[in-house]
Amino acid sequence: MSEVFQAFAEMMQSRSRATLSYRPQASGQQECSVKSVMTSVRVYAEDPLQQDWDEIAERLVFAINTSHDTTRMETPFYLVHDWDAQSTPLAMSSSLGRASNSQSDALAWSHYQAAEKERRVKEHNEALSRLDKAAVSGPRKNGGLVNDPAVLSVLNNAVKNLPRSLSETEGRVWLYMERVKPGLTKKLAHRWHEPFRIKRKVEEFAYELELPDKSGYRFYPVVHVSRLMAVNEYPSRPKTRLTQEVTEDIRFDFDEELLPEGSWEPDHLAGEYEVKAILDDRMPQSTSTERAVREFKVKWVGYDELTWELSSNLSCGGLFYDYLRVKKSERRLQMVQVADED
């Protein structure tokens, strides 16, 4: 990450601020900037194609310019330009407030939401503190703690948020890998992998996973339940026919009756071919100031020759989605250790 910060400082043409012991405010300001940079780098690293850095950099510069300096009590943008940088919704809401000499509905609603959130957090923390005190001092005789509405609300939320049993997931789980390769930070490494299919239940808190046919995964297949997370499975589309008496003769098709003849038939244009698979991608070297566009290596149906095509020339959403999903999974696997031995 040090090389990332150095390269970012060179692009921004800025230098690191001195964080002396008698100036803790500078350390706080630097921490805000580092947090913004870390969030932006994490978003960029999770993108399979990593082609939207220009948009992320613009938002990153806006976040740094609007960060509040605890030393000067102003933002860096205000110190340079003598006016605050505002987003479009904030500028519109503030202008409406100045015109009517009162807060706009958007600002009033945001203040109300912030106050409600603070109130709920305060009540939740107070209920948790009462639970901790009761656990230390022992249960009450008359059951006053159990009848407390705030405590009952916390207990009900805890029961609702319990993870689903792994037996209800149809055998598909995510696996958590703690270790990462030397030189990589855990903040940017993705540690939930695949999902895997459960082969059998070994014990009450241990499951054996079915390893895929890949040489990259080399770990003991029996895993503790704390390292597994259920996969949200979505039910398939309904297949039961609601009306059994409808035959082909009495069926009324609105598309067939109202649309022009032949409009539902696909148009086979000249020069249009079917994509069989997407094999690879690359970013060509740009010789101009325009933004480089990624190309994909495509195998066509009925042809042996492979070609490089732009994403705008392809109309295969399913194959494109599968290729990006596999590429993201392989990149996440490269961040963890090859052998996970616990």
C-alpha positions in Angstrom: 0.0 0.0 0.0 2.9 2.4 0.5 3.6 2.3 -3.3 -0.1 3.1 -3.9 0.1 6.2 -1.6 3.3 7.3 -3.2 1.9 7.0 -6.7 -1.3 8.8 -5.7 0.7 11.6 -4.1 2.7 12.0 -7.3 -0.5 12.2 -9.4 -2.0 14.7 -7.0 1.3 16.7 -6.9 1.1 16.8 -3.1 3.4 15.9 -0.3 2.8 14.2 3.1 2.1 16.5 6.0 4.3 16.4 9.1 2.6 14.6 12.0 4.6 15.9 15.0 3.8 14.8 18.5 2.6 18.3 19.5 0.2 18.5 16.5 -2.3 15.6 16.9 -4.7 17.5 14.7 -2.5 16.9 11.7 -2.6 13.2 12.4 -6.4 13.2 12.5 -6.6 15.1 9.2 -4.2 12.6 7.6 -6.2 9.7 8.9 -9.3 11.1 7.1 -7.4 11.4 3.8 -6.0 7.9 4.2 -9.4 6.5 4.9 -10.8 8.1 1.8 -7.9 6.7 -0.3 -8.3 3.2 1.2 -12.0 3.1 0.4 -11.4 4.3 -3.2 -8.6 1.8 -3.8 -10.8 -1.0 -2.4 -13.6 -0.2 -4.8 -11.2 -0.1 -7.7 -9.6 -3.4 -6.7 -12.9 -5.2 -6.5 -13.8 -4.2 -10.1 -13.0 -7.2 -12.4 -12.1 -4.9 -15.3 -10.7 -2.0 -13.3 -11.7 0.6 -15.9 -13.6 3.2 -13.9 -10.6 4.8 -12.0 -11.3 8.2 -13.6 -14.8 8.4 -12.0 -13.4 7.1 -8.7 -10.6 9.6 -8.7 -13.1 12.5 -9.2 -15.1 11.4 -6.2 -11.9 10.9 -4.2 -10.7 14.4 -4.9 -14.1 15.8 -3.9 -14.0 13.8 -0.6 -10.6 15.1 0.3 -11.5 18.7 -0.6 -14.6 18.6 1.6 -12.9 16.9 4.6 -13.0 19.1 7.7 -9.6 20.2 9.0 -9.7 20.2 12.8 -6.7 22.5 13.0 -8.0 25.4 10.9 -11.7 24.4 11.3 -12.2 24.7 7.6 -12.1 22.5 4.5 -9.0 22.5 2.2 -11.2 23.7 -0.7 -12.4 26.7 1.3 -8.9 27.7 2.3 -7.9 27.8 -1.4 -11.0 29.3 -3.1 -12.8 31.0 -0.2 -16.0 29.2 -0.8 -17.3 25.7 0.0 -17.5 22.9 -2.6 -21.0 21.4 -2.7 -22.7 18.6 -4.5 -25.6 19.4 -6.8 -28.4 18.2 -4.3 -26.8 20.1 -1.4 -26.4 23.2 -3.4 -30.1 23.0 -4.6 -31.4 22.4 -1.1 -29.3 25.2 0.5 -30.5 27.6 -2.2 -34.1 26.8 -1.5 -33.5 27.3 2.2 -32.0 30.7 1.6 -34.9 31.8 -0.6 -37.5 30.9 1.9 -35.5 31.9 5.0 -36.0 28.5 6.5 -34.7 25.0 6.0 -35.9 23.1 3.0 -37.8 19.9 3.3 -34.8 17.8 2.2 -32.6 19.3 5.0 -35.3 19.0 7.6 -35.9 15.3 6.6 -32.1 14.6 6.9 -32.0 16.2 10.3 -35.0 14.2 11.4 -33.5 10.9 10.2 -30.2 11.7 12.0 -32.0 12.4 15.2 -34.0 9.2 15.0 -31.0 7.1 14.3 -29.1 8.6 17.2 -32.1 8.0 19.5 -32.4 4.3 18.4 -28.7 3.7 18.9 -28.9 5.3 22.4 -31.8 3.1 23.4 -30.1 0.0 22.0 -26.9 0.7 23.9 -28.8 1.3 27.1 -30.6 -2.0 26.8 -27.3 -3.8 26.2 -25.8 -2.2 29.3 -28.7 -3.3 31.4 -28.3 -6.8 30.0 -24.6 -6.8 31.0 -25.3 -5.5 34.5 -27.9 -8.2 35.0 -25.5 -10.9 33.8 -23.0 -9.7 36.4 -25.4 -9.3 39.3 -27.5 -12.4 38.5 -31.2 -12.8 37.5 -33.8 -10.7 39.3 -36.3 -12.5 41.4 -39.5 -10.9 40.2 -38.5 -10.9 36.5 -38.3 -7.2 36.1 -35.5 -7.4 33.6 -37.3 -9.9 31.3 -40.4 -7.7 31.2 -38.4 -4.6 30.1 -39.6 -3.7 26.6 -36.2 -2.4 25.5 -34.5 -5.6 26.6 -37.2 -7.7 24.9 -36.6 -5.8 21.7 -32.9 -6.5 21.8 -33.5 -10.2 22.4 -36.0 -10.5 19.6 -33.6 -8.8 17.1 -30.8 -11.1 18.1 -33.1 -14.1 17.5 -34.1 -12.8 14.1 -30.5 -12.1 13.0 -29.3 -15.6 13.7 -27.8 -17.3 10.7 -29.8 -19.9 8.9 -28.9 -23.6 9.4 -26.5 -24.9 6.8 -28.9 -27.8 6.2 -31.4 -25.4 4.7 -29.1 -24.0 2.0 -29.2 -27.0 -0.3 -25.5 -27.7 0.3 -23.9 -24.4 -1.0 -21.8 -22.3 1.4 -19.1 -19.6 1.3 -15.7 -20.5 2.8 -13.7 -18.0 4.9 -9.9 -18.1 4.5 -8.0 -16.1 7.1 -4.5 -16.3 5.7 -3.3 -14.1 2.8 -0.1 -14.2 0.8 3.0 -12.4 2.3 3.1 -8.8 1.2 -0.7 -8.4 0.8 -2.9 -6.6 3.3 -6.0 -8.2 4.7 -8.0 -5.1 4.2 -8.0 -5.5 0.4 -8.0 -9.3 0.2 -11.3 -11.0 -0.3 -11.5 -13.9 2.1 -14.9 -15.4 1.3 -14.5 -17.8 -1.6 -16.3 -19.9 -4.3 -19.2 -21.1 -3.0 -18.5 -24.7 -2.3 -21.0 -27.6 -2.1 -21.3 -29.5 1.2 -20.5 -33.2 0.8 -21.5 -34.5 4.2 -21.9 -33.5 7.8 -19.0 -34.9 9.9 -19.9 -33.6 13.3 -22.3 -31.1 14.9 -19.9 -28.2 14.1 -17.9 -29.6 11.2 -18.8 -30.2 7.5 -16.8 -31.8 4.7 -16.7 -29.7 1.5 -16.6 -31.0 -2.1 -13.5 -29.4 -3.6 -13.7 -28.3 -7.2 -11.4 -29.7 -9.9 -8.8 -26.9 -9.5 -5.2 -27.2 -8.5 -5.4 -23.8 -6.7 -7.4 -25.1 -3.8 -5.3 -27.2 -1.4 -6.8 -27.4 2.1 -8.3 -29.9 4.3 -11.9 -30.4 3.2 -13.3 -30.8 6.7 -14.1 -27.2 7.9 -15.5 -25.8 11.1 -18.9 -24.2 10.9 -17.6 -20.8 12.0 -15.8 -20.5 8.7 -18.9 -21.2 6.6 -21.7 -18.9 5.5 -24.9 -19.9 3.9 -25.5 -19.0 0.2 -28.8 -17.2 -0.5 -30.5 -19.5 -2.9 -33.4 -18.1 -4.9 -36.2 -20.4 -5.9 -36.7 -21.4 -9.5 -39.5 -20.0 -11.7 -42.9 -21.7 -11.3 -43.5 -24.6 -13.5 -47.1 -25.6 -12.5 -49.8 -24.7 -15.0 -52.6 -22.9 -13.2 -55.3 -23.6 -15.8 -55.3 -27.1 -17.2 -58.3 -26.7 -19.5 -56.7 -24.2 -21.8 -55.8 -25.7 -25.2 -53.9 -24.4 -28.2 -57.2 -23.7 -30.1 -58.7 -21.4 -27.5 -55.5 -19.7 -26.4 -55.4 -16.0 -27.2 -52.0 -14.5 -27.8 -52.0 -10.7 -27.6 -48.6 -10.4 -29.3 -49.8 -12.5 -32.2 -53.1 -10.6 -32.6 -52.0 -7.0 -32.1 -48.4 -6.9 -33.3 -47.5 -6.8 -37.0 -46.8 -10.0 -38.9 -43.3 -11.2 -38.3 -42.4 -8.5 -35.7 -41.6 -11.2 -33.0 -39.2 -13.0 -35.2 -35.5 -12.1 -34.6 -33.8 -10.1 -37.3 -30.7 -11.8 -38.7 -28.6 -8.9 -39.9 -25.7 -9.3 -42.3 -22.4 -9.7 -40.4 -24.0 -10.8 -37.1 -22.5 -13.9 -35.6 -23.1 -15.9 -32.4 -20.6 -15.8 -29.6 -19.6 -19.2 -28.2 -17.2 -18.2 -25.4 -15.1 -15.3 -24.0 -11.6 -16.5 -23.4 -9.5 -13.4 -22.4 -9.4 -9.6 -22.2 -6.8 -6.9 -22.6 -6.3 -3.2 -22.4 -4.7 -1.9 -25.6 -2.1 0.8 -25.4 -3.7 4.2 -26.1 -1.8 6.6 -28.4 -4.2 9.5 -27.8 -5.8 11.3 -24.9 -9.0 9.3 -25.1 -9.9 6.7 -22.5 -8.7 3.2 -23.4 -11.4 0.6 -24.0 -11.0 -3.0 -23.0 -11.1 -5.7 -25.7 -12.2 -9.3 -25.3 -11.0 -12.4 -27.0 -14.0 -14.1 -28.5 -14.6 -17.5 -30.0 -17.4 -17.6 -32.5 -19.9 -20.4 -33.2 -18.8 -22.3 -36.4 -15.4 -20.6 -36.7 -12.0 -21.6 -35.4 -10.3 -18.2 -35.6 -10.3 -16.1 -32.5 -10.8 -12.3 -32.6 -10.5 -9.3 -30.3 -13.7 -7.3 -30.0 -14.9 -4.3 -28.0 -17.6 -4.9 -25.4 -19.9 -2.6 -27.4 -19.8 -5.0 -30.3 -21.0 -8.0 -28.2 -24.5 -8.8 -27.2 -24.0 -11.8 -25.0 -24.9 -10.7 -21.5 -24.9 -14.2 -20.0 -21.4 -15.1 -21.3 -20.0 -11.7 -20.4 -21.4 -12.0 -16.8 -20.0 -15.6 -16.4 -16.6 -14.5 -17.6 -16.4 -11.6 -15.2 -17.5 -13.8 -12.3 -14.9 -16.4 -13.0 -12.2 -13.8 -13.4 -13.1 -12.2 -10.1 -13.0 -15.6 -8.3 -9.6 -16.3 -9.7 -8.3 -12.9 -8.6 -9.6 -13.4 -5.1 -7.9 -16.8 -5.0 -4.6 -15.3 -5.9 -4.8 -13.1 -2.8 -4.9 -15.9 -0.2 -2.4 -18.5 0.6 -2.3 -21.5 -1.7 -2.4 -23.9 1.3 -4.8 -23.0 4.0 -3.7 -25.2 7.0 -5.6 -24.7 10.2 
